[in-house]
């Protein structure tokens, strides 16, 4: 009776190995996790930021030049009046 039951329901038949079974039978990996690779930042973004910074400096330099020129003109005008 038991053999017939086993043939019908295959209770003791060798079951096909699945990935879960293999993973359970293998030793767990306790080694240190690998450090995550740092992706290099996009160079285009860096260039854009650098350009923006240099543009603002250039504008500031231009404004300071204009301001000093205007001050010189103003000072010359005051000296002539005095």
C-alpha positions as CSV (number, residue, x, y, z in Angstrom):
1,X,0.0,0.0,0.0
2,X,2.8,2.4,0.9
3,X,4.6,1.9,-2.4
4,X,1.4,2.5,-4.4
5,X,0.7,5.6,-2.4
6,X,4.2,6.9,-3.0
7,X,3.8,6.3,-6.8
8,X,0.6,8.1,-6.9
9,X,1.5,11.1,-4.7
10,X,5.3,10.9,-5.1
11,X,5.8,11.8,-1.5
12,X,9.3,10.3,-1.3
13,X,10.3,10.8,-4.9
14,X,13.5,12.9,-5.4
15,X,12.4,16.4,-5.8
16,X,14.1,18.6,-8.4
17,X,16.6,21.0,-6.9
18,X,15.5,24.6,-7.0
19,X,17.7,27.7,-6.5
20,X,16.2,28.1,-3.0
21,X,17.4,24.6,-2.0
22,X,20.9,25.3,-3.4
23,X,21.1,28.5,-1.5
24,X,19.9,26.9,1.8
25,X,22.5,24.1,1.5
26,X,25.4,26.4,0.7
27,X,27.4,28.2,3.4
28,X,26.3,31.9,3.8
29,X,28.7,34.5,2.7
30,X,29.9,36.4,5.8
31,X,32.7,38.3,4.2
32,X,32.7,42.1,4.3
33,X,30.5,43.8,1.7
34,X,32.3,45.2,-1.3
35,X,32.6,49.0,-1.1
36,X,30.3,50.8,-3.5
37,X,32.0,52.3,-6.5
38,X,31.8,56.1,-6.6
39,X,30.6,57.2,-10.0
40,X,32.6,60.0,-11.5
41,X,30.5,63.2,-11.6
42,X,29.5,64.5,-15.0
43,X,32.3,66.8,-16.3
44,X,29.8,68.9,-18.2
45,X,28.1,69.9,-15.0
46,X,31.5,71.0,-13.5
47,X,32.3,73.0,-16.6
48,X,28.9,74.8,-16.6
49,X,29.4,75.7,-12.9
50,X,32.9,76.9,-13.6
51,X,31.7,79.1,-16.5
52,X,28.9,80.6,-14.3
53,X,31.4,81.5,-11.6
54,X,33.9,83.0,-14.1
55,X,31.1,85.0,-15.8
56,X,30.0,86.5,-12.5
57,X,33.6,87.4,-11.7
58,X,34.0,89.0,-15.2
59,X,30.9,91.0,-14.7
60,X,32.1,92.1,-11.3
61,X,35.5,93.1,-12.7
62,X,33.8,95.0,-15.5
63,X,31.5,96.8,-13.0
64,X,34.5,97.7,-10.8
65,X,36.4,99.1,-13.8
66,X,33.5,101.2,-14.9
67,X,32.9,102.4,-11.3
68,X,36.6,103.4,-10.9
69,X,36.5,105.2,-14.2
70,X,33.4,107.1,-13.2
71,X,34.9,108.0,-9.8
72,X,38.0,109.3,-11.5
73,X,35.8,111.5,-13.8
74,X,33.9,112.7,-10.8
75,X,37.0,113.5,-8.8
76,X,38.5,115.4,-11.8
77,X,35.3,117.4,-12.1
78,X,35.4,118.2,-8.4
79,X,39.1,119.3,-8.5
80,X,38.4,121.7,-11.4
81,X,35.5,123.2,-9.5
82,X,37.5,123.8,-6.4
